[in-house]
């Protein structure tokens, strides 16, 4: 996806450089160029970029949720197919960012359902994660708490994205804070939450020490509360007409209380991040010794020391399933494929 999406952006930058320094007229509207052409090039990169960022978060969820549900991930083939589908479809939905620039009815009609289609593989993923949780013996460790927060918030982000894919609705809200709130539901509510989950999950393997649970839970709850204070309430001034990229506004617009709530949420998030940084440093020196496998996990990195030796494994392990360490620990399991 990176190789495909970065090409149009690179081409646009070269064309812009030629406009500025070599007298070309690709985007100069006064000389017959097209500013809309720049928007096409940019968003052909810009929309897939969101999925380039979120796919690693999906991978973290695929690793963490099954371990703390004590179940194999539900519907693995469908999960893989959904990932591939997201990769392909995301390259063809860029123009929903451009409904207001006068593309015409036919273009709007084409890109509206295309953007709705991408909701199908993402919802498959959410269904599979929820089905993995269903009936599992859930351990609410800090990585799992961040993962559950991710599930709820990514669902909301997807729903507001579907709202913005409807051209008449998008005409009303493009350039307003509703779009900012939606975008940050993806960047913070989904991606950043899973980055935090990954830190708590793999920190023992990287350092040999476990991040402390108590400050980890303080981090989670403060950041969760702050996130929802900021980005839930940011939707409201967006609906009320507050535009993006303004530094001030008249006091009689009715936006002040909403922006006060939004700003107060940022304080909670900042405190949560400070606790996280403190936990990283304190646990590095004084945290509990992790051992090789503190989570009773299933993948091979947890079968070697924490942190791993430079050579990882003295002998190459035999892998016969997606849960090789489980197979090693439970050879009596009828589903085990470990080869002695």
C-alpha positions, 0 to 999 in steps of 0.5 A: 500500500505504501509503494502504491500510495506514495507514488501519486504524492511524489508525482504531485510534489515534483509537479508543484516544484516545477510550477514554482521553479520551472514555470510549469502550470500544473496547478496554477489556475490563473494559467490554466492549471487545476487546483482540483488536480492537486487534490486528486493526487494528494487524496489518492495518497491521503486516504489509503494513508489512514489504512496504512497507519491502522493496519499495524493496529489491527495486527496488534489486536490480532495478537493481543485479544486472543491471548487474553481471551484464552481463545484462538482468533475467530474466523482467521481466514475471514480476517485475512481476507478482510485485511486484503480487501481493506488494502485494495478498496482503500485505494479507490475511495479517495474522492469522498474527501472532495464531494464539495469541489464540484466533481459532478453527480456521476463522480459523487454517485460513484465514490459514495457507495465505494466508501460504504463498501470499505465498511464491510471488511472493517466490520468483519474484523470487528465481528471476529474480534468480538466473537473471539471475546465471546465465551472466552476467559477474559483477563483484563490486563492493561493491554487487554483494557486498551484493546477493548477500548480500541474495539469500541472507539474504532466502531464509532470512528467507522460509523462517523466515517460512513456518515461522511461518505454520504455526499449531502451530509458531507457537504454540510460538514466538510471543513468543520470540526466534525471531520476533525473529531472523526479523524482523531477517533481513528488516529487516537481512539484506534491507532494510539490505543493499540500502540499503548496496548502493544507497549504494555504487551511487548515491553516485558519481552524488550526489557525483561521487566513488566510494566506496573499494572496499577499506574497502567490502569491509571493511565488507561482510565485517565486517557480514556476519560480524556479522549472521550471528553475531547473527541466526543464533544468535538463533534458538537461544535462541528455540527454547530458550524465551527470551522477548522483552522481558525484561531479565534471566534466570536463569543456569541457563537455558542461554541465556548462551553463545548471547546472548554470541555474539549480542552479539559479532556486534553488535560486528562490525556496529558496526565495519562501520558505522563503516568505512562512515561513514568511507568516506562522509566520506573519499570525499566529499573524496578519492575517485576522480572518478566521471565520468558512468558509472563502472559502464557502467550502462544507465539514464538517470541515468548519461548525465548528469554526476555530480552531475547539473545542476539541469536534469538533461538539456538536451533530453529523451532518447528512451526506447524500452526498459528499457535506454535508456543501453545503447541509446544506447551500442550502437545496433548491438545488434539489441535496441536500441530507441534512436531517433536 
